[in-house]
Amino acid sequence: MNVDMKPKNERLSYNPEAAKIATLRVSADNPKVPVTTISEMLSLSPTTVWNHVNAMKAGGLITRDGSARGGKWLITD
């Protein structure tokens, strides 16, 4: 028996602002990274990352240059 296992009902804390900042950092480090890769890197669902990306786009923090497949993320000033 593994005594280090956490009970199933114990949830990890989730900080949406920290997740947005992490998403922004990953995008800045690799502008061509797909959302699915960001989600894997941050252990978040792709839907959660898309929600953060859309919120940052609506807030004017990031834009997409080019197509969904061949474009890149740009961090705005």
DODRENSE-625137 format. One record per residue (C-alpha): residue number from 1; chain; x negated, z negated, y negated. Coordinates in pm, 1 decimal. Layout:
! DODRENSE-625137
REC, i, ch, px, pz, py
REC, NUM, A, X, Z, Y .
...
END
This chain:
! DODRENSE-625137
REC, i, ch, px, pz, py
REC, 1, A, 0.0, 0.0, 0.0 .
REC, 2, A, -128.3, 93.2, -342.7 .
REC, 3, A, -96.8, -210.1, -570.6 .
REC, 4, A, -183.8, -7.9, -882.3 .
REC, 5, A, 139.6, 190.6, -872.6 .
REC, 6, A, 382.4, 125.7, -1155.2 .
REC, 7, A, 750.9, 76.8, -1084.7 .
REC, 8, A, 951.9, 397.6, -1115.2 .
REC, 9, A, 1168.0, 256.3, -1390.6 .
REC, 10, A, 868.6, 176.5, -1615.6 .
REC, 11, A, 837.0, 451.0, -1874.6 .
REC, 12, A, 531.6, 545.2, -2071.5 .
REC, 13, A, 573.8, 520.5, -2445.3 .
REC, 14, A, 614.6, 852.3, -2624.1 .
REC, 15, A, 523.1, 906.6, -2985.9 .
REC, 16, A, 661.9, 1238.0, -3118.3 .
REC, 17, A, 440.4, 1236.6, -3427.5 .
REC, 18, A, 128.2, 1187.9, -3216.4 .
REC, 19, A, 242.2, 1473.5, -2991.7 .
REC, 20, A, 288.1, 1700.7, -3295.7 .
REC, 21, A, -60.0, 1614.3, -3420.8 .
REC, 22, A, -208.3, 1678.5, -3076.4 .
REC, 23, A, -25.9, 2012.7, -3058.6 .
REC, 24, A, -161.3, 2102.2, -3401.5 .
REC, 25, A, -516.3, 2010.4, -3300.0 .
REC, 26, A, -501.6, 2217.7, -2982.1 .
REC, 27, A, -365.3, 2512.3, -3182.6 .
REC, 28, A, -641.8, 2476.6, -3440.3 .
REC, 29, A, -913.1, 2463.1, -3172.5 .
REC, 30, A, -778.3, 2767.2, -2989.0 .
REC, 31, A, -536.3, 2973.8, -3200.0 .
REC, 32, A, -445.8, 3204.9, -2910.4 .
REC, 33, A, -346.0, 2925.7, -2671.7 .
REC, 34, A, 4.8, 2967.8, -2525.7 .
REC, 35, A, 262.0, 2690.4, -2551.6 .
REC, 36, A, 265.1, 2653.2, -2172.3 .
REC, 37, A, -106.5, 2574.1, -2176.8 .
REC, 38, A, -60.9, 2323.9, -2459.7 .
REC, 39, A, 215.0, 2155.6, -2259.2 .
REC, 40, A, -12.9, 2124.2, -1955.7 .
REC, 41, A, -300.9, 1990.7, -2166.0 .
REC, 42, A, -81.9, 1725.7, -2328.2 .
REC, 43, A, 127.6, 1646.8, -2018.6 .
REC, 44, A, 445.4, 1740.3, -2202.5 .
REC, 45, A, 720.5, 1979.2, -2102.1 .
REC, 46, A, 706.4, 2329.6, -2252.4 .
REC, 47, A, 1043.9, 2262.1, -2417.8 .
REC, 48, A, 903.1, 1954.5, -2592.9 .
REC, 49, A, 604.0, 2150.6, -2719.4 .
REC, 50, A, 832.8, 2433.7, -2838.1 .
REC, 51, A, 1042.9, 2178.2, -3025.4 .
REC, 52, A, 728.4, 2046.1, -3196.1 .
REC, 53, A, 607.2, 2398.8, -3274.1 .
REC, 54, A, 945.1, 2493.6, -3422.0 .
REC, 55, A, 952.1, 2176.2, -3631.9 .
REC, 56, A, 601.0, 2247.2, -3761.5 .
REC, 57, A, 694.4, 2609.8, -3834.3 .
REC, 58, A, 1005.9, 2495.3, -4024.0 .
REC, 59, A, 793.1, 2246.2, -4215.8 .
REC, 60, A, 542.2, 2515.1, -4310.0 .
REC, 61, A, 251.6, 2360.3, -4118.7 .
REC, 62, A, 190.3, 2655.5, -3887.1 .
REC, 63, A, 276.6, 3023.4, -3865.1 .
REC, 64, A, 241.4, 3284.5, -3594.8 .
REC, 65, A, 31.7, 3591.7, -3671.8 .
REC, 66, A, 117.8, 3878.3, -3440.4 .
REC, 67, A, 332.7, 3899.2, -3131.4 .
REC, 68, A, 430.8, 3619.3, -2897.8 .
REC, 69, A, 183.8, 3739.8, -2635.6 .
REC, 70, A, -101.6, 3875.4, -2843.6 .
REC, 71, A, -74.1, 3670.0, -3160.2 .
REC, 72, A, -238.0, 3353.0, -3274.2 .
REC, 73, A, -135.8, 3030.1, -3445.8 .
REC, 74, A, -242.7, 2985.2, -3806.8 .
REC, 75, A, -260.0, 2643.1, -3969.3 .
REC, 76, A, -129.5, 2667.2, -4325.9 .
REC, 77, A, -265.8, 2470.7, -4617.2 .
END
